[in-house]
Amino acid sequence: MSTFDFLARYGAERFLPAVNDSVAAVHAWLNSALPQSGGKSSRITDTWMIVSARGVEMKQRFVTKEGVTFTDETPAIAFARHLQAWEGGPIAFFKFEKKPIDLKQVFLTYDPRVVRICTPRGAIGFDASSAPQPSADPLIKAIWKIRQQPPKPI
């Protein structure tokens, strides 16, 4: 299954009607205004999101189908928790800002030694199985520090 097929099936289709083109579905999902409770719509922005075969977990709240969990955790805590409990299989980590994430910056992670966090500025890559370098992104350092604590259930 391709990256876009995976993200369309386990991510976009929980927010938008299914379409036959997975690239178009993911583009619409990451760039369109989505309905929020209270009747307003907003693009996914200034938040984080994790997509796996289990479903979607994120901070920003939208009207969705089943399979989406909302939490007020920081991205570092949520990413660390999922890396700690990860049992294999593809997973996608997103860190949104005001600018949308270009499809060229969308990746799945299959191995904790080659983790990618998709951001508008580019994918942040790191090895979650070893301590980060002193020059590492602050988010990576925070994830490592949290992962050194006992794991919490998902």
QUIFENZI-V161403 format. One record per helix or strand of 3 or more residues. SS is the DSSP state (~ for helix, > for strand). FROM is the first residue (numbers start at 1). LEN is the number of residues. Records with the same first field share a line. If there is no record, write none. Layout:
# QUIFENZI-V161403
SS=FROM-LEN / FROM-LEN
This chain:
# QUIFENZI-V161403
~=3-8 / 12-3 / 22-10 / 75-11 / 103-3 / 138-10
>=48-5 / 55-4 / 68-3 / 91-5 / 115-5 / 124-3
